[in-house]
């Protein structure tokens, strides 16, 4: 196997696979994907919890070059999305470029050779002219700092590391957290658990999910007339794109979604006390808006209790809340999300003069277009800082980045080194942070979008088509090339 490549990609999820496919289509075949898992799929391989599914419609949550896929439902379940990614890897012959069960421990820019040295967990290394990271923002589980958790006698695990060997039937299950994963697995666990206790730090806004299975007739139409697939994709994109106004320049539009939330909560939760517990105390849209049809009905069941207090400590038999009340539990499940602002963790990346990316980002991650960082030549990030979305499909953003990075790779054929200028990066990020300060994300809540200091390093504060416009053409004036 080679030890030097034109480009090395870290990660074989949507970002890494899509980038590799586009590279091969453009004639870049000297590439290697390094994947820490045993299979492709990224978060869709890792998140196998009961009820796991996408909250973006299937026809849009797919590559534009592989859009005609026989999805079973409007919102695809996890296993089907994983099968789709396996299908893409097979169809476009990407698997032979992947080194599975291999983790990158560090990457170092070597100035004299003008390439990246990528150190692997097996003690070996490879080198590459360009390093492309596709590790995603949702790959490192966030574990709550529960005092005494090591003393707990029962199983405890994160939703992204679901332990399928644990039988939850008849058990008393404590769920910590009410994020996007929790609202999917809580209804499934409630069906089999003897008792489910949901420890909720803050309530989530939950609206209905317009999900259903596609009929046989619809499948025949989609198969016979692929244009129908394309038109539905365009319709979904346009409808979702309009929602960004509620987060940014026309926040009054959020009142419609707040009305939908209230209608669903009122119709599905009859108990006024429980309804009050499930009513958020922050503006809608400040945190991620969630979609579910069975979350509230599950919480209304007799075997489910919502606990609105924090957790003080854990002992051998259960959890003590911040009011001093002890709750016995057989199993603890964390629905506490991911360390989304810890980009590229735990890989240690060193650029010019050995400067570590973690040190550069000590006040919060930032990158030019979310892709390039000054001081780190020939490094390109997919799904980097401030490219996450609250309103549309991340696949659209990724495909914008594929196109941009391909232009960078073409430029590297002429110039072996390219590095974004410090002033270009600073100007871009100052503009982005100014835009973010005017969004609903800054209206009085803490969320996974932000660092501990309060800087939003996750979200793109505007239209996705504006991001595509900015990434359509590589402006070499923003780079130093040599």
C-alpha positions in Angstrom: 0.0 0.0 0.0 1.2 3.5 -0.8 2.5 5.8 2.0 2.2 9.1 0.0 -1.0 10.4 -1.6 -2.3 13.4 -3.5 -4.9 13.7 -0.7 -5.9 12.0 2.5 -9.4 12.3 3.7 -10.2 11.6 7.4 -13.7 10.1 7.8 -16.0 8.0 5.6 -19.4 9.5 6.4 -21.4 11.8 4.1 -18.6 14.3 3.8 -15.7 11.9 3.2 -17.5 9.6 0.8 -19.0 12.5 -1.2 -15.6 14.2 -1.4 -13.9 11.0 -2.6 -16.6 10.4 -5.2 -16.3 13.9 -6.6 -12.5 13.7 -6.6 -12.5 10.4 -8.6 -15.0 11.9 -11.1 -12.6 14.8 -11.6 -9.6 12.5 -12.1 -8.1 12.6 -8.6 -7.6 8.9 -8.0 -4.5 9.1 -5.8 -6.4 9.3 -2.5 -6.9 7.5 0.8 -9.8 7.7 3.2 -8.9 6.8 6.8 -11.9 5.6 8.8 -11.7 4.7 12.5 -14.8 2.5 12.3 -15.3 -0.9 10.6 -17.7 0.5 8.0 -18.7 3.7 6.2 -21.5 5.8 7.5 -20.1 8.1 10.2 -22.8 9.1 12.6 -25.3 6.9 10.8 -23.1 3.9 11.6 -22.6 4.9 15.2 -26.1 5.9 16.2 -28.0 2.7 16.3 -30.4 3.6 19.2 -34.1 2.5 18.9 -36.0 5.0 16.8 -33.0 6.6 15.1 -34.0 8.5 12.0 -33.3 11.7 10.0 -35.2 15.0 10.5 -34.5 16.1 7.0 -36.7 14.6 4.2 -35.0 11.6 2.4 -35.2 13.2 -1.0 -33.1 16.1 0.1 -30.9 14.2 2.6 -29.0 12.6 -0.3 -26.3 13.5 -2.8 -27.4 15.5 -5.8 -25.5 13.0 -8.0 -27.2 10.0 -6.4 -30.7 11.4 -5.7 -32.8 8.7 -7.4 -32.9 6.2 -4.5 -35.9 4.1 -3.5 -36.4 5.6 0.0 -39.1 3.8 2.0 -40.3 6.9 3.9 -40.3 10.6 3.7 -37.9 10.7 6.6 -35.5 7.8 6.4 -34.6 5.6 9.4 -30.9 5.1 10.4 -30.4 1.7 8.9 -31.7 2.9 5.5 -29.4 5.9 5.5 -26.5 3.6 6.3 -27.5 1.3 3.4 -27.6 4.3 1.1 -24.0 5.3 2.1 -22.8 1.7 1.6 -24.6 1.8 -1.8 -22.7 5.0 -2.8 -19.3 3.6 -1.7 -20.0 0.4 -3.7 -21.4 2.1 -6.9 -18.6 4.6 -7.1 -15.8 2.1 -6.1 -14.7 4.0 -3.1 -14.3 1.1 -0.6 -10.9 0.2 -2.1 -9.6 3.6 -1.2 -10.6 3.2 2.5 -8.4 2.0 5.3 -10.9 0.9 8.0 -10.4 0.4 11.8 -7.6 3.0 11.6 -7.6 6.2 13.7 -5.6 9.3 13.1 -3.8 10.4 16.2 -2.0 13.5 14.8 -1.3 15.4 11.6 1.8 17.5 11.2 2.6 20.0 8.4 6.2 19.4 7.2 7.5 22.7 5.8 10.5 21.4 4.0 8.6 18.6 2.1 5.5 20.8 1.8 3.2 18.0 2.7 1.2 16.6 5.7 2.4 13.7 7.8 -0.6 11.8 9.2 0.2 9.6 12.2 -2.0 6.5 12.7 -2.9 4.7 15.9 -1.0 1.5 14.7 2.3 3.4 14.9 2.6 3.9 11.1 2.1 7.1 9.1 1.2 8.3 5.6 1.9 11.6 3.9 -0.2 13.7 1.6 0.0 16.9 -0.4 -3.5 17.8 0.9 -5.3 16.9 4.1 -9.1 16.9 4.0 -11.0 16.4 7.3 -14.5 15.0 7.2 -14.9 14.1 10.8 -18.2 16.0 11.2 -19.5 18.0 14.2 -21.5 15.1 15.8 -19.0 12.4 16.3 -17.7 12.9 19.9 -20.4 12.1 22.5 -20.8 14.6 25.3 -21.0 12.8 28.7 -22.5 14.8 31.6 -20.1 15.2 34.6 -22.2 13.1 37.0 -20.5 12.9 40.4 -20.2 9.3 41.6 -21.2 7.7 38.3 -18.4 5.1 38.6 -20.1 3.7 41.7 -23.4 2.9 39.8 -23.9 -0.8 39.7 -26.1 -0.9 36.6 -25.3 -0.3 32.9 -24.9 3.3 31.7 -24.2 4.3 28.2 -24.6 7.2 25.7 -27.2 7.0 22.9 -24.5 7.2 20.3 -22.8 4.1 21.8 -26.0 2.2 22.5 -25.5 -1.1 24.3 -27.8 -3.6 22.6 -26.8 -6.3 25.1 -28.7 -4.5 27.8 -32.3 -5.8 28.1 -34.5 -2.8 29.1 -37.7 -4.9 29.5 -39.3 -4.2 32.8 -36.3 -2.1 34.0 -36.3 1.3 35.7 -34.4 3.5 33.2 -33.1 6.9 33.8 -32.6 9.1 30.7 -30.4 12.1 31.1 -31.0 14.8 28.5 -33.7 15.9 26.0 -31.8 16.4 22.8 -32.6 15.3 19.2 -31.6 11.7 20.0 -33.5 11.5 23.2 -36.8 12.4 21.6 -36.4 9.5 19.2 -35.3 6.8 21.6 -37.5 7.8 24.7 -40.8 6.6 23.1 -39.2 3.3 22.1 -37.7 2.7 25.6 -41.0 3.7 27.2 -42.7 0.9 25.4 -40.6 -1.8 27.1 -39.3 -0.2 30.4 -41.1 -0.8 33.6 -40.5 2.8 34.5 -38.7 5.6 32.6 -37.5 8.7 34.4 -36.5 11.6 32.1 -34.1 14.1 33.7 -34.7 17.3 31.8 -32.4 20.3 32.3 -34.5 22.4 29.9 -37.5 21.6 27.8 -37.3 21.3 24.0 -39.6 22.8 21.4 -41.1 19.8 19.6 -43.3 20.0 16.5 -45.0 17.3 14.5 -43.0 15.3 11.9 -44.8 15.0 8.6 -43.5 11.5 8.1 -45.1 8.6 6.2 -44.2 5.6 4.1 -44.1 6.0 0.3 -46.8 4.0 -1.5 -46.2 1.5 -4.2 -47.7 3.9 -6.7 -45.4 6.6 -5.6 -42.4 4.3 -6.0 -43.5 3.4 -9.5 -43.9 7.0 -10.5 -40.5 7.9 -9.0 -38.9 5.0 -10.8 -40.5 5.7 -14.2 -40.2 9.5 -14.0 -37.0 10.5 -12.2 -37.9 14.1 -12.8 -40.6 13.7 -10.1 -37.8 12.9 -7.6 -35.8 16.0 -8.7 -38.9 18.2 -8.5 -39.8 16.9 -5.0 -36.2 17.6 -3.9 -36.4 21.1 -5.2 -39.8 21.7 -3.4 -38.4 20.5 -0.1 -35.3 22.6 -0.5 -37.3 25.8 -1.2 -39.7 25.2 1.7 -36.8 24.5 4.2 -34.7 27.4 2.9 -37.5 29.9 3.7 -37.3 28.9 7.3 -33.9 30.6 7.8 -35.8 33.9 7.9 -37.3 32.9 11.2 -33.8 32.5 12.7 -32.3 35.6 11.1 -33.9 38.7 9.5 -37.6 38.0 10.1 -37.8 36.4 13.5 -41.6 37.1 13.8 -42.0 34.1 11.4 -41.1 31.9 14.3 -44.5 32.6 15.8 -46.0 30.2 13.3 -43.8 27.4 14.5 -44.5 28.4 18.1 -48.2 28.0 17.4 -47.6 24.6 15.9 -45.6 23.6 19.1 -48.4 24.8 21.4 -51.0 23.0 19.4 -49.1 19.8 19.6 -48.3 20.1 23.3 -51.9 21.0 24.2 -53.5 18.2 22.1 -51.0 15.5 23.3 -50.4 16.4 26.9 -53.6 16.7 29.0 -52.0 17.2 32.4 -51.4 20.9 33.1 -48.5 20.3 35.4 -46.7 18.1 32.9 -47.5 20.6 30.1 -45.8 23.3 32.2 -42.7 21.2 32.6 -42.5 20.7 28.9 -42.9 24.4 28.0 -39.4 25.9 27.3 -38.4 29.1 29.0 -36.4 30.5 26.0 -37.3 31.8 22.6 -38.2 29.3 20.0 -35.3 28.7 17.6 -32.6 29.6 20.1 -31.9 25.9 20.4 -32.5 23.2 17.8 -36.2 22.7 17.0 -37.1 19.0 17.2 -39.7 17.0 15.3 -41.6 14.0 16.7 -45.1 12.5 16.6 -44.7 10.1 19.6 -42.5 12.0 22.1 -45.3 13.8 24.0 -47.6 10.8 24.0 -44.8 8.7 25.5 -44.2 11.3 28.2 -47.9 11.1 29.1 -47.8 7.4 29.8 -48.2 6.2 33.4 -44.8 4.6 33.5 -42.9 7.8 32.5 -41.9 10.6 34.9 -40.4 13.9 33.8 -38.0 15.3 36.4 -37.3 19.0 36.0 -34.3 19.1 38.4 -30.6 18.7 37.7 -28.6 15.7 39.0 -26.6 16.2 42.2 -24.9 12.8 42.3 -25.1 9.1 41.5 -24.6 6.2 43.8 -24.8 2.4 43.5 -28.5 2.3 43.2 -29.6 5.5 41.4 -29.5 9.3 41.0 -30.1 12.1 43.5 -31.5 15.2 42.0 -30.7 18.8 42.9 -33.6 18.8 45.4 -32.0 16.0 47.3 -34.5 13.4 46.1 -33.1 9.9 45.4 -34.4 8.1 42.3 -33.6 4.3 42.1 -32.6 3.1 38.6 -31.4 0.0 36.9 -30.0 1.6 33.8 -28.8 5.1 32.9 -28.9 6.4 29.3 -27.3 9.7 28.2 -29.2 11.6 25.6 -26.8 14.6 26.0 -25.7 15.1 22.5 -22.2 15.7 21.2 -19.1 17.9 21.8 -20.0 19.8 18.6 -17.7 22.8 19.2 -14.6 20.5 19.7 -13.8 20.4 16.0 -11.4 17.6 14.9 -11.1 16.2 18.5 -9.1 14.2 19.5 -6.8 14.6 16.5 -3.8 16.8 17.3 -3.1 18.9 14.2 0.1 21.0 14.0 0.7 23.6 11.3 3.5 26.0 10.5 6.3 26.1 13.1 4.5 23.3 15.0 1.7 25.5 16.1 -1.3 23.4 17.3 -4.7 24.0 15.9 -6.2 23.6 19.4 -4.1 26.5 20.6 -5.1 28.7 17.6 -8.7 27.9 18.4 -8.6 28.4 22.2 -11.1 31.2 21.9 -13.4 29.2 19.6 -12.9 27.6 16.2 -13.0 29.7 13.1 -12.0 29.1 9.4 -12.3 30.9 6.1 -15.6 29.7 4.6 -15.5 27.0 7.3 -12.8 25.3 5.2 -9.3 26.8 5.5 -7.3 28.1 8.5 -4.4 30.5 8.4 -1.1 28.8 9.4 -2.3 25.4 8.2 -1.4 25.1 4.4 -3.2 22.6 2.3 -5.7 21.7 5.0 -9.3 21.7 4.0 -12.2 21.0 6.3 -15.7 19.7 5.4 -18.5 20.6 7.8 -16.1 23.0 9.6 -16.8 26.0 11.9 -20.0 27.9 11.2 -21.3 25.6 8.4 -23.9 23.8 10.4 -27.6 24.5 9.6 -30.8 24.9 11.6 -33.1 24.9 8.7 -32.0 22.8 5.7 -29.9 19.8 4.6 -26.2 19.7 5.5 -25.7 17.7 2.3 -26.2 20.8 0.3 -23.5 22.6 2.3 -21.2 19.7 1.9 -21.6 19.6 -1.8 -20.7 23.3 -2.0 -17.6 22.5 -0.1 -16.7 19.6 -2.4 -16.8 21.9 -5.4 -14.6 24.5 -3.6 -12.0 21.9 -2.4 -11.8 20.4 -5.8 -10.8 23.9 -7.1 -8.1 24.0 -4.4 -6.8 20.6 -5.4 -6.6 21.7 -9.0 -4.6 24.8 -7.9 -2.2 22.5 -6.0 -1.2 21.0 -9.3 0.4 24.3 -10.2 1.4 25.5 -6.8 2.3 22.9 -4.2 1.3 25.1 -1.3 -1.7 27.3 -0.6 -2.6 29.0 2.6 -5.4 31.3 3.4 -4.3 34.8 4.3 -4.9 35.9 7.9 -6.7 39.1 6.9 -9.1 37.2 4.6 -9.9 34.8 7.4 -10.4 37.5 10.0 -12.6 39.6 7.8 -14.8 36.6 6.9 -15.2 35.6 10.5 -15.8 39.1 11.9 -18.6 39.4 9.3 -20.1 36.0 10.3 -20.0 36.7 14.0 -21.7 40.1 13.4 -24.5 38.3 11.5 -24.8 35.7 14.3 -25.3 38.4 16.9 -28.5 39.4 15.2 -30.0 35.9 15.0 -32.4 34.2 17.4 -29.5 31.9 18.6 -28.3 34.9 20.6 -31.6 35.6 22.3 -31.0 34.2 25.8 -30.1 30.5 25.8 -27.1 28.2 25.9 -26.9 25.5 23.3 -24.5 23.1 21.6 -24.0 25.7 19.0 -21.8 27.7 21.4 -18.5 27.3 23.2 -18.4 27.8 27.0 -17.5 31.4 26.4 -20.6 31.9 24.4 -19.2 32.1 20.8 -21.3 30.4 18.2 -18.9 28.3 16.2 -21.4 26.0 14.7 -24.1 27.7 12.6 -24.2 29.4 9.2 -26.3 32.6 9.7 -27.9 32.9 6.3 -29.2 31.2 3.2 -27.5 28.1 1.9 -27.5 29.4 -1.6 -25.5 32.4 -0.4 -22.9 29.9 0.9 -22.9 28.1 -2.4 -22.4 31.5 -4.2 -19.4 32.2 -2.0 -17.8 28.8 -2.7 -18.6 28.6 -6.4 -15.3 30.2 -7.4 -11.9 30.0 -5.7 -10.5 33.5 -5.2 -6.7 33.0 -5.1 -6.3 36.6 -3.9 -7.5 35.2 -0.5 -4.5 32.8 -0.5 -0.8 32.8 -0.5 0.4 30.3 -3.1 3.9 29.1 -3.8 
